[in-house]
Amino acid sequence: MVCNVFDLELNPLGTVFSWISLVWDEYYNALGEAQLELAYTSDNAALVKANRYLGIDGSDHLMLIETVEITGDRLIAYGKDALNILDKRVSTETVKNENGEAAILRVAGEMTPWPCFSVGANQGIEGQYTGQIDGGSVLDYALKIAQELDIGLQVLFDRAAKTLTLTCYKPAYDGVIRYAPEWGNMGDVEYTQSTLGYANVAIVKGTARSVDDSGGETEITVYVTTGDLSASGAARRELYLSASESMEEGESLTDYKNRLARYGIQKLSEQASIESLSFSVDENVRVGQMLGCRVASLGLTLQARVAAVKMTSENNHTTREAEIGTPVLLRRG
């Protein structure tokens, strides 16, 4: 394996053949990152600089170097997935009640151009984004929508064409259980379950205006309850929210309450319960893949998406670990 360096126009600048350590983490709908530690030499310092891209064999992702530290005889470069280009651009578009993939591609496609970057074709991924986003970095838009709707994000590098293309993807599950410790393809299994910040019902407080018979206005407090309204007993977990935005001029009370409800849904999406599984894998596992797994010792049989693949190369030894996020349990026991 080698590490290639490119400029912002995707021209190749050089190749790194050896390093002290290399960490390369790719995520399904979060921001990947890399860390490259080298012996300090004048050649390495001239090649590995901020605002250049790193690429490795076997990956069609690039990492944009954002920080380089030189300490004594070491040079350490820190990079983030090229998806972080979206964090360098801001949008003031309003996204609400629209197809998630279309919204991501629309907002990213309208941003101020970045060298060699473009938006790919719509893949026809279903899913309606029911929250509301009114401004922020383009990356904020993309991550909020993608994480709520389980949509993958990738900026694919085409070396021959010198392009970076944002695409959405969502691999389906084929229904086959392929991974289990006893089969020798799941090692170092770690399981986490947490409902620490979980909520499924939001009570949102807002401020509206009421007009009396004489035309005078008074402020009134309104509450909207949204989320899984059928949940009851211990299954019901409530969250109180106070919306910072009041009712707008010309906005009806119904529209305002709908806006409060969308705000509540958006906040609930950030309060999900956590159930994750991580284990070491071979080179065949890909980010975003839906896996069928069985861990008899935990009484788990599940389908789950590969949320991340983390590669570490050190002392001439390379390991790969998959992180399985928010699994869908098929059977317990």
JODANOR-V496006 format. One record per helix or strand of 3 or more residues. SS is the DSSP state (H for helix, E for strand). FROM is the first residue (numbers start at 1). TO is the last residue. Records with the same first field share a line. If there is no record, write none. Layout:
BEGIN
SS=FROM-TO  FROM-TO
END
This chain:
BEGIN
E=3-6  12-16  21-27  33-39  53-56  63-71  74-81  95-99  117-119  128-133  152-158  163-169  177-180  187-194  201-211  217-227  238-242  274-280  290-295  300-314  317-332
H=42-47  82-88  100-109  138-149  181-183  233-235  253-268  296-298
END
